[in-house]
Amino acid sequence: MRMVVKPVYYCEYCGKRYLSEYWGDLHEKHCTLNPNRDCRMCDYFGTANNIVDILNNIYDETQDSKLYPTAQKILEITDGCPQCTLTIMRLLKTQKRFEYLLDPDGSHDIWFEWDYKKACDEFWREYNNEMAKHDYYYYY
């Protein structure tokens, strides 16, 4: 039996492990638990969401309330970027700034109404339509 000792690299934010420093650094740069992350989806539309500022605004707006903002509200704040929305939702849960996950009438968890996969599909469909109009403008 052969045993090899190798360095293992862990993401500072989510704990994901890598045997390659390069891939670990690349992951950390875009990790959805990194508040200073580079969003690749925002890069496509040329927008940039500052997650730290958005979180501070959410904390200021909901200072008296212990309820999370709805996923749709977060999606509006992030200009429709599913990655930034997911980042904010994950950070709000991990920082435990709010006590309740229920909607105002207490009937259900407000985040289950939002589907990340559907949001990404819609985002890419919109992006591809914009690119088709841009690249093939004479077809429209």
C-alpha positions in Angstrom: 0.0 0.0 0.0 1.2 3.5 -0.9 0.3 6.6 1.1 0.8 10.1 -0.4 0.6 13.2 1.8 -0.7 16.2 -0.2 -1.8 19.7 0.9 -5.5 20.2 1.0 -7.0 23.7 0.4 -10.3 24.7 2.0 -12.6 27.6 1.0 -12.6 30.2 3.7 -16.3 30.8 3.2 -18.0 27.5 2.7 -15.4 24.9 3.6 -15.3 23.1 0.2 -11.9 21.3 -0.1 -9.5 21.2 -3.0 -6.3 19.4 -3.8 -5.3 22.2 -6.1 -4.6 25.7 -4.9 -5.5 27.2 -8.3 -9.0 25.7 -8.3 -9.5 26.6 -4.6 -8.6 30.2 -5.3 -10.9 30.3 -8.3 -13.8 28.9 -6.3 -13.2 31.3 -3.4 -13.4 34.3 -5.8 -16.9 33.2 -6.9 -18.2 31.4 -3.8 -21.8 32.3 -3.0 -20.9 32.7 0.7 -18.2 35.3 -0.2 -19.8 38.7 0.3 -17.1 40.3 -1.9 -17.5 37.8 -4.7 -17.2 38.4 -8.4 -20.5 37.5 -10.0 -20.1 35.9 -13.4 -23.7 36.4 -14.3 -23.6 40.1 -13.7 -20.5 40.2 -15.9 -22.6 39.1 -18.9 -24.9 42.1 -18.6 -22.3 44.5 -17.5 -23.9 45.1 -14.1 -22.2 44.9 -10.8 -24.0 44.2 -7.5 -22.1 45.2 -4.3 -23.4 42.4 -2.0 -22.1 44.1 1.2 -24.0 47.3 0.4 -27.2 45.4 -0.5 -27.0 43.5 2.8 -26.5 46.7 4.8 -29.5 48.2 3.1 -31.6 45.1 3.9 -30.5 45.3 7.5 -31.4 49.0 7.7 -34.8 48.6 6.0 -35.8 45.7 8.2 -34.3 46.9 11.5 -37.6 46.8 13.4 -38.8 43.6 11.7 -37.4 40.2 12.4 -38.6 38.9 9.1 -36.5 38.1 6.1 -37.2 40.0 2.9 -38.9 37.9 0.3 -36.9 36.3 -2.5 -38.7 38.4 -5.1 -37.7 41.6 -3.3 -34.1 40.4 -3.2 -34.3 39.6 -6.9 -35.5 43.1 -7.6 -32.7 44.6 -5.6 -30.1 42.6 -7.5 -31.5 43.5 -10.9 -32.7 40.0 -11.5 -29.3 38.2 -11.1 -30.0 34.7 -9.7 -26.4 34.3 -8.4 -26.5 37.5 -6.4 -29.9 36.6 -5.1 -28.7 33.2 -4.0 -25.6 34.8 -2.4 -27.7 37.3 -0.4 -30.1 34.5 0.7 -27.3 32.3 1.9 -25.6 35.1 3.7 -28.8 36.2 5.4 -29.3 32.6 6.7 -25.7 32.1 7.8 -25.5 35.5 9.6 -28.7 34.8 11.5 -29.7 38.4 11.6 -33.4 37.5 11.4 -35.4 35.3 13.7 -38.2 34.1 11.4 -38.3 32.6 7.9 -42.0 32.8 7.6 -44.0 35.3 5.5 -45.9 38.1 7.4 -49.0 36.0 7.9 -46.9 33.0 9.1 -48.2 30.5 6.6 -45.1 29.3 4.9 -41.4 29.7 4.4 -41.0 32.6 2.0 -37.9 31.3 0.2 -39.5 28.1 -1.0 -41.5 30.1 -3.5 -38.3 31.0 -5.4 -36.7 28.4 -7.6 -33.0 29.0 -8.4 -33.0 26.7 -11.4 -36.0 28.5 -13.0 -34.4 31.9 -12.3 -31.2 30.8 -14.0 -33.1 29.4 -17.0 -35.0 32.6 -17.3 -31.8 34.7 -17.0 -30.0 32.7 -19.7 -33.1 32.8 -22.0 -33.2 36.6 -21.7 -29.4 36.8 -22.2 -29.5 34.6 -25.3 -32.4 36.5 -26.8 -30.5 39.8 -26.3 -27.4 38.2 -28.0 -29.5 36.9 -30.9 -30.9 40.4 -31.4 -27.5 41.9 -31.2 -25.7 39.4 -33.5 -28.5 38.9 -35.9 -30.3 42.2 -35.9 -31.4 41.9 -39.5 -33.6 38.9 -38.5 -35.8 41.0 -36.2 
